[in-house]
Amino acid sequence: MSAGLSERIATFYHSRGQTKLASLLGPSLLWLLVFFIGPLLVVLVYSFARRGVYGGILYDFGLWNYIQSFNQLYLSIYWRSIWIAGITTLLCLLISYPVAYFIALKTQRRWKSVLLVFVVVPFWTSFLIRTYAWILILRTEGLLNNLLINLHLINVPLKLLYTEWAVLIGLVYGELPFMILPLYASIEKLDTRLLEAAMDLGANRLSTFLKVTVPLTKIGIITGIVLVFIPSLGAFVTPDLLGGAKSIMIGNLIQNQFVQRNQPFGAALSFLLTALVLLLLWIGLRAGIKTDQS
């Protein structure tokens, strides 16, 4: 009798726990359904429709938008987007790792918070304003060209603005904090005794860094790569303002389709980009799980 009563009590509290959990998760799931899954379904439906003669949407469903997206003209834009995003990620990693390493292991505790504040200070200003600031720096009559001319290093202003290099500079500047912070979090947890043990066993600094430090901070590297590569891949403000027409990326291509009232084709491109981003997130998650298990 007591065993049956205990089982009923356990079942009662278990059901109450499930109800409480559902009540806590309900608003979040509803928000996710309405503002993420819902718009994504709308984009998916639009991607199979056709553009009308005057820019409307004809719900004559087919795969022509996806077939058109693999046109040779668009493939070059995809490649440029992947190349620029990849170079941006690599530059951010090369710049951010020494910075994060210095803050985490070479800085006194009282200064760490100050340096981390400096890292996130750019977030206090609009990204658009920061991009316009780079226009003032890189243009022909801008700060950088004037400085180089005054130092007699060049005689003619360099063409820095409206190039792929300008896009890279803007993207690297904008994405650096997203690489520094996860690297810092990973390096700060590093057991420095392992580094000392490697040095005592005869490893030099480079070997210790490559064989001990990097593997132990791999999760921070993977996280930083995901956080930088994905936004860079879909960027459209920076390429539009700093790159001009010759540096169009997939984000600009999608924007242009909606401006030209070709919503079905823009939706197809958006859905392809979303699928690619989800694939990259899955790969990053799998790599992170394997790193934790190893």
C-alpha positions as CSV (number, residue, x, y, z in Angstrom):
1,M,0.0,0.0,0.0
2,S,2.8,2.4,0.9
3,A,4.7,1.5,-2.3
4,G,1.6,2.3,-4.4
5,L,1.1,5.6,-2.5
6,S,4.7,6.5,-3.0
7,E,4.4,5.8,-6.7
8,R,1.4,8.0,-7.0
9,I,3.1,10.8,-5.2
10,A,6.1,10.5,-7.4
11,T,3.9,10.5,-10.5
12,F,2.1,13.6,-9.3
13,Y,5.2,15.6,-8.7
14,H,6.7,14.4,-12.0
15,S,3.6,15.6,-13.8
16,R,3.7,18.9,-11.9
17,G,7.3,19.3,-12.9
18,Q,6.5,18.7,-16.6
19,T,3.7,21.2,-16.4
20,K,5.9,23.8,-14.8
21,L,8.6,23.2,-17.4
22,A,6.1,23.5,-20.2
23,S,4.8,26.8,-18.8
24,L,8.3,28.2,-18.6
25,L,9.3,27.0,-22.1
26,G,5.9,27.9,-23.7
27,P,6.5,31.7,-24.2
28,S,10.0,31.1,-25.6
29,L,8.7,28.4,-28.0
30,L,5.8,30.6,-29.1
31,W,8.2,33.5,-29.8
32,L,10.5,31.2,-31.7
33,L,7.6,29.8,-33.7
34,V,6.1,33.2,-34.6
35,F,9.2,35.2,-35.3
36,F,11.6,32.5,-36.6
37,I,9.9,29.5,-38.0
38,G,6.9,31.5,-39.3
39,P,9.0,33.9,-41.4
40,L,11.2,31.1,-42.6
41,L,8.1,29.2,-43.9
42,V,7.0,32.4,-45.7
43,V,10.4,32.7,-47.3
44,L,10.2,29.0,-48.3
45,V,6.8,29.4,-49.9
46,Y,7.9,32.6,-51.8
47,S,11.0,30.8,-53.1
48,F,8.8,28.4,-55.1
49,A,6.6,31.2,-56.6
50,R,7.3,33.4,-59.6
51,R,7.7,37.1,-60.1
52,G,4.7,38.8,-61.8
53,V,5.1,41.1,-64.8
54,Y,4.9,44.3,-62.6
55,G,6.7,42.9,-59.6
56,G,3.9,41.0,-57.9
57,I,4.0,37.4,-56.8
58,L,2.5,34.6,-58.8
59,Y,1.9,31.4,-56.8
60,D,2.7,29.2,-59.7
61,F,5.0,26.9,-57.8
62,G,8.2,25.4,-59.3
63,L,11.9,25.1,-59.0
64,W,12.9,27.8,-61.5
65,N,14.3,30.2,-58.8
66,Y,16.6,27.6,-57.4
67,I,17.7,26.6,-61.0
68,Q,18.3,30.3,-61.8
69,S,20.4,30.6,-58.6
70,F,23.0,28.3,-60.1
71,N,23.6,30.6,-63.0
72,Q,27.3,31.2,-63.8
73,L,26.9,34.9,-62.9
74,Y,25.7,34.1,-59.4
75,L,28.2,31.4,-58.8
76,S,31.0,34.0,-59.1
77,I,29.2,36.1,-56.4
78,Y,28.9,33.0,-54.2
79,W,32.6,32.3,-54.6
80,R,33.5,35.9,-53.8
81,S,31.4,35.8,-50.7
82,I,33.0,32.6,-49.5
83,W,36.5,33.9,-50.3
84,I,36.0,37.2,-48.5
85,A,34.4,35.5,-45.5
86,G,37.2,33.0,-45.3
87,I,40.0,35.6,-45.5
88,T,38.1,37.7,-42.9
89,T,37.9,34.8,-40.6
90,L,41.6,33.9,-41.0
91,L,42.7,37.5,-40.4
92,C,40.5,37.8,-37.4
93,L,42.0,34.5,-36.0
94,L,45.6,35.6,-36.6
95,I,45.0,39.0,-35.0
96,S,42.7,37.9,-32.2
97,Y,44.7,34.9,-30.8
98,P,47.7,37.0,-29.6
99,V,45.4,39.6,-28.2
100,A,43.3,37.1,-26.3
101,Y,46.4,35.2,-25.2
102,F,47.9,38.4,-23.8
103,I,44.8,39.4,-22.0
104,A,44.1,36.0,-20.5
105,L,47.6,34.9,-19.4
106,K,50.0,37.9,-19.5
107,T,47.8,40.6,-17.9
108,Q,47.2,41.3,-14.3
109,R,43.7,40.5,-13.1
110,R,42.8,44.2,-12.4
111,W,43.6,45.1,-16.0
112,K,41.8,42.3,-17.7
113,S,38.4,43.9,-17.3
114,V,39.7,47.2,-18.6
115,L,41.1,45.5,-21.7
116,L,37.9,43.5,-22.3
117,V,35.9,46.7,-22.1
118,F,38.1,48.1,-24.9
119,V,37.3,45.1,-26.9
120,V,33.6,45.6,-26.7
121,V,33.6,49.4,-26.9
122,P,32.9,49.4,-30.6
123,F,29.5,47.7,-29.9
124,W,28.5,51.0,-28.2
125,T,28.4,52.7,-31.5
126,S,26.2,51.8,-34.5
127,F,27.8,49.5,-37.0
128,L,26.6,51.8,-39.8
129,I,28.3,54.8,-38.2
130,R,31.6,52.8,-37.9
131,T,31.4,51.8,-41.5
132,Y,30.9,55.4,-42.6
133,A,34.0,56.3,-40.5
134,W,36.0,53.9,-42.6
135,I,34.8,55.7,-45.7
136,L,36.3,58.9,-44.3
137,I,39.6,57.1,-43.6
138,L,39.9,55.2,-46.9
139,R,38.6,57.6,-49.5
140,T,41.0,59.4,-51.9
141,E,41.0,62.6,-49.8
142,G,40.7,60.7,-46.6
143,L,42.8,60.5,-43.5
144,L,45.0,57.7,-44.5
145,N,46.0,59.1,-47.9
146,N,46.6,62.5,-46.5
147,L,48.8,61.0,-43.8
148,L,50.9,59.1,-46.4
149,I,51.2,62.1,-48.6
150,N,52.3,64.3,-45.7
151,L,54.9,61.7,-44.8
152,H,56.1,61.8,-48.4
153,L,55.6,58.0,-48.7
154,I,53.3,58.4,-51.8
155,N,52.8,61.2,-54.3
156,V,49.4,60.1,-55.7
157,P,46.5,59.1,-53.5
158,L,46.0,55.3,-53.3
159,K,42.7,53.9,-54.5
160,L,41.7,52.2,-51.2
161,L,37.9,52.7,-51.2
162,Y,35.5,50.6,-53.3
163,T,37.8,47.7,-53.4
164,E,37.8,44.2,-52.0
165,W,40.6,45.2,-49.6
166,A,38.3,47.9,-48.2
167,V,35.6,45.3,-47.7
168,L,38.1,43.1,-45.9
169,I,39.2,45.9,-43.6
170,G,35.7,46.8,-42.7
171,L,34.7,43.2,-42.0
172,V,37.8,42.4,-40.0
173,Y,37.3,45.5,-37.9
174,G,33.6,44.7,-37.3
175,E,34.1,41.0,-36.5
176,L,37.2,41.1,-34.3
177,P,35.3,41.2,-31.0
178,F,33.4,38.0,-32.0
179,M,36.7,36.2,-32.3
180,I,38.6,37.7,-29.3
181,L,35.9,37.0,-26.7
182,P,35.5,33.2,-27.3
183,L,39.3,32.8,-27.6
184,Y,39.8,34.7,-24.3
185,A,37.2,32.5,-22.6
186,S,39.0,29.4,-23.8
187,I,42.5,30.5,-23.1
188,E,41.7,31.8,-19.6
189,K,40.6,28.2,-18.6
190,L,43.9,26.9,-19.8
191,D,46.0,25.1,-17.1
192,T,49.4,26.9,-17.3
193,R,51.0,23.9,-15.5
194,L,50.6,21.9,-18.7
195,L,52.6,24.6,-20.6
196,E,55.3,24.5,-17.9
197,A,55.4,20.7,-18.0
198,A,55.9,20.8,-21.8
199,M,58.7,23.3,-21.5
200,D,60.4,21.1,-18.7
201,L,60.2,18.1,-21.0
202,G,62.2,19.9,-23.7
203,A,59.6,21.5,-25.9
204,N,60.4,24.9,-27.2
205,R,57.9,27.8,-27.2
206,L,56.6,27.2,-30.7
207,S,56.2,23.5,-30.1
208,T,54.4,24.1,-26.8
209,F,52.1,26.5,-28.5
210,L,51.3,24.3,-31.5
211,K,51.0,21.0,-29.6
212,V,49.6,22.1,-26.2
213,T,48.1,25.5,-26.3
214,V,46.2,25.3,-29.6
215,P,44.7,21.8,-29.1
216,L,43.5,22.8,-25.6
217,T,41.8,26.0,-26.9
218,K,40.3,24.4,-30.0
219,I,36.8,24.9,-28.8
220,G,37.3,28.7,-28.6
221,I,38.9,28.6,-32.1
222,I,35.9,26.7,-33.5
223,T,33.4,29.0,-31.8
224,G,35.2,32.1,-33.0
225,I,35.4,30.8,-36.6
226,V,31.6,30.1,-36.6
227,L,30.8,33.5,-35.1
228,V,32.9,35.4,-37.6
229,F,32.5,33.4,-40.8
230,I,28.7,33.2,-40.8
231,P,28.0,37.0,-40.4
232,S,30.8,37.8,-42.9
233,L,29.2,35.4,-45.4
234,G,25.9,37.2,-45.3
235,A,27.2,40.8,-44.9
236,F,25.7,43.4,-47.1
237,V,26.2,46.8,-45.4
238,T,30.0,46.7,-45.5
239,P,30.3,45.4,-49.1
240,D,27.7,48.0,-50.2
241,L,29.4,51.0,-48.6
242,L,33.1,50.1,-48.8
243,G,33.2,47.8,-51.8
244,G,30.9,49.3,-54.4
245,A,29.4,47.5,-57.4
246,K,32.5,45.5,-58.1
247,S,32.5,43.7,-54.7
248,I,29.0,42.6,-54.5
249,M,28.4,39.6,-52.1
250,I,25.5,37.3,-51.6
251,G,23.9,39.6,-49.0
252,N,23.9,42.4,-51.6
253,L,22.5,40.1,-54.2
254,I,19.6,39.2,-52.0
255,Q,19.0,42.8,-51.0
256,N,18.9,43.9,-54.7
257,Q,16.3,41.2,-55.6
258,F,13.9,42.6,-53.0
259,V,14.6,46.2,-54.1
260,Q,13.8,45.2,-57.7
261,R,10.6,43.5,-56.5
262,N,11.8,40.0,-57.4
263,Q,10.8,38.6,-54.0
264,P,10.6,34.9,-55.2
265,F,14.2,34.8,-56.4
266,G,15.4,36.8,-53.4
267,A,13.6,34.3,-51.1
268,A,15.2,31.4,-52.9
269,L,18.7,32.9,-52.4
270,S,17.8,33.7,-48.7
271,F,16.7,30.1,-48.1
272,L,19.9,28.7,-49.7
273,L,22.0,31.0,-47.5
274,T,20.0,30.0,-44.4
275,A,20.5,26.3,-45.3
276,L,24.2,26.9,-45.7
277,V,24.4,28.7,-42.3
278,L,22.5,25.9,-40.6
279,L,24.9,23.4,-42.2
280,L,27.9,25.4,-41.0
281,L,26.4,25.6,-37.5
282,W,25.9,21.8,-37.5
283,I,29.5,21.3,-38.6
284,G,30.7,23.6,-35.9
285,L,28.6,21.9,-33.2
286,R,29.9,18.5,-34.3
287,A,33.5,19.7,-34.2
288,G,32.9,21.2,-30.7
289,I,31.4,17.9,-29.4
290,K,34.3,15.9,-30.8
291,T,36.7,18.3,-29.2
292,D,35.0,18.0,-25.8
293,Q,35.1,14.2,-26.1
294,S,38.7,14.1,-27.0
